[in-house]
Amino acid sequence: MKSPLLAVAAALLVLGATSTANAKGCIKGAVVGGVAGHYAGHHGVLGAAAGCLYGRHHAKEQERQRQQQSQVNGQGKL
C-alpha cells in the first residue's frame, strides 16, 4: 500500500518542479518513443524517456533557428 502512494507522491513532486518551457517537444517525443519502444521488445518506458529527450533537443534546435532567422531578417530588434 505504501509503494503506490510513494510513487504517486514522487511523480507529483517531479511534475510540480518542472516548468512548461522544458516540456516543449517532450510529450510528442515520449508518445512516439514509448510506442516504438513497446514494439521493439517491450521497452516502452525506455523509449518514452529517449523520445522525450530527443523531442526537447529538437524543439530547442528549432527555437534557435527561429531566433537566428528573425535576427537575420531584422525582426529581432526592438
DSSP file (Angstrom, degrees, kcal/mol; ACC not computed):
  #  RESIDUE AA STRUCTURE BP1 BP2  ACC     N-H-->O    O-->H-N    N-H-->O    O-->H-N    TCO  KAPPA ALPHA  PHI   PSI    X-CA   Y-CA   Z-CA
    1    1 A M     >        0   0    0      0, 0.0     4,-1.1     0, 0.0     5,-0.1   0.000 360.0 360.0 360.0 -36.2    0.0    0.0    0.0
    2    2 A K  H  >  +     0   0    0      1,-0.2     4,-2.6     2,-0.2     5,-0.2   0.839 360.0  63.3 -73.3 -31.8    2.8    2.4    0.8
    3    3 A S  H  > S+     0   0    0      2,-0.2     4,-2.2     1,-0.2    -1,-0.2   0.931 104.9  42.4 -63.5 -49.1    4.7    1.7   -2.5
    4    4 A P  H  > S+     0   0    0      0, 0.0     4,-2.3     0, 0.0    -1,-0.2   0.894 115.8  50.8 -64.5 -36.7    2.0    3.1   -4.9
    5    5 A L  H  X S+     0   0    0     -4,-1.1     4,-2.2     2,-0.2    -2,-0.2   0.901 110.8  48.3 -65.8 -40.5    1.4    6.0   -2.6
    6    6 A L  H  X S+     0   0    0     -4,-2.6     4,-2.3     2,-0.2    -1,-0.2   0.893 111.1  50.8 -66.0 -40.1    5.1    6.8   -2.5
    7    7 A A  H  X S+     0   0    0     -4,-2.2     4,-2.3     2,-0.2    -2,-0.2   0.902 111.1  47.9 -65.1 -41.4    5.3    6.5   -6.3
    8    8 A V  H  X S+     0   0    0     -4,-2.3     4,-2.4     2,-0.2    -2,-0.2   0.912 111.9  49.8 -65.9 -42.2    2.4    8.9   -6.8
    9    9 A A  H  X S+     0   0    0     -4,-2.2     4,-2.0     1,-0.2    -2,-0.2   0.903 111.6  48.4 -63.4 -41.3    3.8   11.4   -4.4
   10   10 A A  H  X S+     0   0    0     -4,-2.3     4,-2.3     2,-0.2    -1,-0.2   0.901 111.1  50.6 -66.1 -40.1    7.2   11.3   -6.1
   11   11 A A  H  X S+     0   0    0     -4,-2.3     4,-2.7     1,-0.2     5,-0.2   0.913 110.7  48.8 -64.5 -42.1    5.6   11.8   -9.5
   12   12 A L  H  X S+     0   0    0     -4,-2.4     4,-2.1     1,-0.2    -1,-0.2   0.878 110.8  51.2 -64.8 -37.2    3.6   14.8   -8.3
   13   13 A L  H  X S+     0   0    0     -4,-2.0     4,-1.2     2,-0.2    -2,-0.2   0.916 112.5  45.3 -65.6 -43.3    6.7   16.3   -6.8
   14   14 A V  H  X S+     0   0    0     -4,-2.3     4,-1.0     1,-0.2     3,-0.3   0.925 114.2  48.3 -66.6 -44.6    8.6   15.9  -10.1
   15   15 A L  H  < S+     0   0    0     -4,-2.7     3,-0.3     1,-0.2    -1,-0.2   0.852 110.9  51.3 -66.2 -34.0    5.8   17.2  -12.2
   16   16 A G  H  < S+     0   0    0     -4,-2.1    -1,-0.2    -5,-0.2    -2,-0.2   0.769 108.2  52.6 -72.6 -25.2    5.3   20.2   -9.9
   17   17 A A  H  < S+     0   0    0     -4,-1.2    -1,-0.2    -3,-0.3     2,-0.2   0.663  94.0  85.3 -85.8 -16.8    9.0   21.1  -10.1
   18   18 A T  S  < S-     0   0    0     -4,-1.0     2,-0.2    -3,-0.3     0, 0.0  -0.547  71.1-136.3 -87.2 152.0    9.3   21.1  -13.9
   19   19 A S     >  -     0   0    0     -2,-0.2     4,-0.6     1,-0.1     3,-0.5  -0.654  19.4-118.6-101.5 163.2    8.4   24.1  -16.0
   20   20 A T  T  4 S+     0   0    0     -2,-0.2     3,-0.4     1,-0.2     4,-0.4   0.765 109.1  66.5 -72.3 -24.5    6.4   24.2  -19.1
   21   21 A A  T >4 S+     0   0    0      1,-0.2     3,-0.8     2,-0.2    -1,-0.2   0.864 100.8  49.1 -65.1 -34.8    9.3   25.5  -21.1
   22   22 A N  T 34 S+     0   0    0     -3,-0.5    -1,-0.2     1,-0.2    -2,-0.2   0.702 103.6  61.9 -75.9 -19.3   11.3   22.3  -20.6
   23   23 A A  T >X S+     0   0    0     -4,-0.6     3,-1.7    -3,-0.4     4,-0.9   0.533  70.6 121.5 -85.7  -5.7    8.3   20.2  -21.7
   24   24 A K  T <4 S+     0   0    0     -3,-0.8    35,-0.2    -4,-0.4    36,-0.1  -0.426  90.8   1.5 -63.5 118.5    8.2   21.6  -25.2
   25   25 A G  T 3> S+     0   0    0     -2,-0.3     4,-1.6    34,-0.1    -1,-0.3   0.186 108.8  99.3  90.5 -16.2    8.6   18.7  -27.5
   26   26 A C  H <> S+     0   0    0     -3,-1.7     4,-2.7    29,-0.2     5,-0.2   0.909  77.3  51.0 -71.8 -43.1    8.8   16.2  -24.7
   27   27 A I  H  X S+     0   0    0     -4,-0.9     4,-2.2     2,-0.2     5,-0.2   0.943 113.0  44.2 -63.7 -48.9    5.2   14.9  -24.8
   28   28 A K  H  > S+     0   0    0      1,-0.2     4,-2.2     2,-0.2     5,-0.2   0.919 116.5  47.4 -62.3 -43.7    5.2   14.2  -28.5
   29   29 A G  H  X S+     0   0    0     -4,-1.6     4,-2.9     1,-0.2    23,-0.3   0.879 110.6  52.2 -64.8 -38.3    8.6   12.6  -28.4
   30   30 A A  H  X S+     0   0    0     -4,-2.7     4,-2.4    21,-0.3    -1,-0.2   0.888 110.0  48.4 -66.9 -38.7    7.6   10.5  -25.4
   31   31 A V  H  X S+     0   0    0     -4,-2.2     4,-2.2    -5,-0.2     5,-0.2   0.954 116.0  42.6 -65.9 -49.0    4.5    9.2  -27.1
   32   32 A V  H  X S+     0   0    0     -4,-2.2     4,-2.4     1,-0.2    -2,-0.2   0.930 117.5  46.7 -63.8 -45.1    6.3    8.2  -30.2
   33   33 A G  H  X S+     0   0    0     -4,-2.9     4,-2.8    -5,-0.2    15,-0.4   0.871 110.7  52.9 -65.5 -37.2    9.3    6.8  -28.3
   34   34 A G  H  X S+     0   0    0     -4,-2.4     4,-2.1    13,-0.4    -1,-0.2   0.910 111.3  45.2 -64.9 -42.8    7.0    4.8  -26.0
   35   35 A V  H  X S+     0   0    0     -4,-2.2     4,-2.0     2,-0.2    -2,-0.2   0.934 115.4  47.3 -66.2 -45.2    5.1    3.2  -28.8
   36   36 A A  H  X S+     0   0    0     -4,-2.4     4,-1.2     1,-0.2    -2,-0.2   0.914 113.2  48.8 -62.9 -42.4    8.4    2.4  -30.7
   37   37 A G  H  < S+     0   0    0     -4,-2.8     6,-2.7     7,-0.2     7,-0.3   0.865 108.3  54.6 -65.2 -36.0   10.0    1.0  -27.6
   38   38 A H  H >X S+     0   0    0     -4,-2.1     4,-2.0     4,-0.3     3,-0.7   0.923 112.2  42.4 -63.6 -43.9    7.0   -1.1  -26.8
   39   39 A Y  H 3< S+     0   0    0     -4,-2.0    -1,-0.2     1,-0.2    -2,-0.2   0.672 106.5  65.1 -78.0 -15.4    7.1   -2.7  -30.2
   40   40 A A  T 3< S-     0   0    0     -4,-1.2    -1,-0.2    -5,-0.2    -2,-0.1  -0.158 138.4 -46.5-100.0  39.2   10.8   -3.1  -30.1
   41   41 A G  T <4 S-     0   0    0     -3,-0.7    -2,-0.2     1,-0.1    -3,-0.2   0.758  92.8 -69.7 109.2  31.3   10.9   -5.5  -27.2
   42   42 A H  S  < S+     0   0    0     -4,-2.0    -4,-0.3     1,-0.1     3,-0.2   0.884  90.0 132.6  57.9  43.9    8.6   -4.2  -24.5
   43   43 A H     >  +     0   0    0     -6,-2.7     4,-2.4     1,-0.1    -5,-0.3  -0.382  15.5 141.3-115.6  51.5   10.8   -1.2  -23.6
   44   44 A G  H  >  +     0   0    0     -7,-0.3     4,-2.4     2,-0.2    -7,-0.2   0.871  70.0  49.1 -63.9 -40.2    8.1    1.4  -23.6
   45   45 A V  H  > S+     0   0    0      2,-0.2     4,-2.3     1,-0.2    -1,-0.2   0.918 113.0  47.0 -68.1 -43.0    9.4    3.4  -20.6
   46   46 A L  H  > S+     0   0    0      1,-0.2     4,-2.3     2,-0.2    -2,-0.2   0.909 113.6  49.0 -63.8 -41.8   12.9    3.5  -22.0
   47   47 A G  H  X S+     0   0    0     -4,-2.4     4,-2.6     2,-0.2   -13,-0.4   0.879 110.1  51.4 -64.7 -38.8   11.6    4.5  -25.4
   48   48 A A  H  X S+     0   0    0     -4,-2.4     4,-2.2   -15,-0.4    -2,-0.2   0.902 110.4  48.4 -65.8 -40.9    9.5    7.2  -23.8
   49   49 A A  H  X S+     0   0    0     -4,-2.3     4,-2.1     2,-0.2    -2,-0.2   0.925 114.4  45.3 -65.5 -44.0   12.4    8.6  -21.9
   50   50 A A  H  X S+     0   0    0     -4,-2.3     4,-2.5     1,-0.2    -2,-0.2   0.901 112.8  51.2 -66.2 -40.2   14.6    8.7  -25.0
   51   51 A G  H  X S+     0   0    0     -4,-2.6     4,-2.6     2,-0.2   -21,-0.3   0.874 108.6  51.8 -63.9 -37.9   11.8   10.2  -27.1
   52   52 A C  H  X S+     0   0    0     -4,-2.2     4,-2.3   -23,-0.3    -2,-0.2   0.930 110.8  47.4 -64.0 -45.9   11.3   12.9  -24.5
   53   53 A L  H  X S+     0   0    0     -4,-2.1     4,-2.2     1,-0.2    -2,-0.2   0.918 114.4  46.5 -62.8 -43.2   15.0   13.8  -24.6
   54   54 A Y  H  X S+     0   0    0     -4,-2.5     4,-2.8     1,-0.2    -2,-0.2   0.910 111.0  52.5 -66.2 -40.7   15.1   13.8  -28.3
   55   55 A G  H  X S+     0   0    0     -4,-2.6     4,-2.3     1,-0.2   -29,-0.2   0.896 110.2  47.9 -62.3 -40.7   11.9   15.9  -28.6
   56   56 A R  H  X S+     0   0    0     -4,-2.3     4,-2.2     2,-0.2    -1,-0.2   0.913 112.4  49.5 -64.9 -42.7   13.3   18.5  -26.2
   57   57 A H  H  X S+     0   0    0     -4,-2.2     4,-2.1     1,-0.2    -2,-0.2   0.926 112.1  47.7 -61.7 -45.3   16.6   18.7  -28.2
   58   58 A H  H  X S+     0   0    0     -4,-2.8     4,-2.3     1,-0.2    -1,-0.2   0.893 110.9  51.1 -64.4 -40.8   14.7   19.1  -31.4
   59   59 A A  H  X S+     0   0    0     -4,-2.3     4,-2.2   -35,-0.2    -1,-0.2   0.886 110.0  50.0 -65.0 -38.9   12.4   21.8  -30.0
   60   60 A K  H  X S+     0   0    0     -4,-2.2     4,-2.3     2,-0.2    -1,-0.2   0.899 110.0  50.6 -65.8 -40.1   15.5   23.7  -28.8
   61   61 A E  H  X S+     0   0    0     -4,-2.1     4,-2.2     2,-0.2    -2,-0.2   0.910 110.7  48.8 -64.1 -42.1   17.2   23.5  -32.2
   62   62 A Q  H  X S+     0   0    0     -4,-2.3     4,-2.3     1,-0.2    -2,-0.2   0.907 111.3  49.8 -64.1 -41.2   14.1   24.8  -33.9
   63   63 A E  H  X S+     0   0    0     -4,-2.2     4,-2.2     2,-0.2    -2,-0.2   0.897 110.0  50.8 -64.6 -40.0   13.8   27.7  -31.5
   64   64 A R  H  X S+     0   0    0     -4,-2.3     4,-2.2     1,-0.2    -1,-0.2   0.905 110.6  48.9 -63.4 -41.8   17.5   28.5  -32.0
   65   65 A Q  H  X S+     0   0    0     -4,-2.2     4,-2.4     2,-0.2    -2,-0.2   0.892 109.9  51.8 -65.8 -39.0   17.0   28.5  -35.8
   66   66 A R  H  X S+     0   0    0     -4,-2.3     4,-2.2     2,-0.2    -2,-0.2   0.900 110.2  48.9 -62.7 -41.0   13.9   30.8  -35.5
   67   67 A Q  H  X S+     0   0    0     -4,-2.2     4,-1.7     2,-0.2    -2,-0.2   0.909 112.1  47.9 -66.2 -41.8   15.8   33.2  -33.4
   68   68 A Q  H  X S+     0   0    0     -4,-2.2     4,-2.0     1,-0.2    -2,-0.2   0.902 112.0  50.1 -65.3 -40.4   18.7   33.3  -35.9
   69   69 A Q  H  X S+     0   0    0     -4,-2.4     4,-2.0     1,-0.2     6,-0.2   0.889 109.6  50.4 -66.2 -39.3   16.3   33.8  -38.8
   70   70 A S  H  <>S+     0   0    0     -4,-2.2     5,-1.9     1,-0.2     6,-1.5   0.843 110.6  50.0 -69.5 -31.1   14.5   36.7  -37.0
   71   71 A Q  H  <5S+     0   0    0     -4,-1.7     3,-0.5     4,-0.2    -1,-0.2   0.870 109.8  50.7 -72.2 -36.1   17.8   38.4  -36.3
   72   72 A V  H  <5S+     0   0    0     -4,-2.0    -2,-0.2     1,-0.2    -1,-0.2   0.888 111.5  47.8 -67.1 -39.1   18.9   38.0  -40.0
   73   73 A N  T  <5S-     0   0    0     -4,-2.0    -1,-0.2    -5,-0.2    -2,-0.2   0.548 114.3-118.3 -79.1  -7.1   15.6   39.5  -41.2
   74   74 A G  T > 5S+     0   0    0     -3,-0.5     3,-0.5    -4,-0.4    -3,-0.2   0.582  85.1 114.8  81.3  10.1   15.9   42.4  -38.7
   75   75 A Q  T 3 < +     0   0    0     -5,-1.9    -4,-0.2    -6,-0.2    -5,-0.1   0.613  60.2  70.7 -87.0 -12.5   12.8   41.4  -36.9
   76   76 A G  T 3  S+     0   0    0     -6,-1.5     2,-0.3    -9,-0.1    -1,-0.2   0.547  82.3  88.6 -81.4  -6.1   14.6   40.6  -33.6
   77   77 A K    <         0   0    0     -3,-0.5     0, 0.0    -7,-0.3     0, 0.0  -0.678 360.0 360.0 -95.7 146.9   15.4   44.2  -32.9
   78   78 A L              0   0    0     -2,-0.3    -1,-0.1     0, 0.0    -3,-0.0   0.435 360.0 360.0 -89.8 360.0   13.1   46.5  -30.9
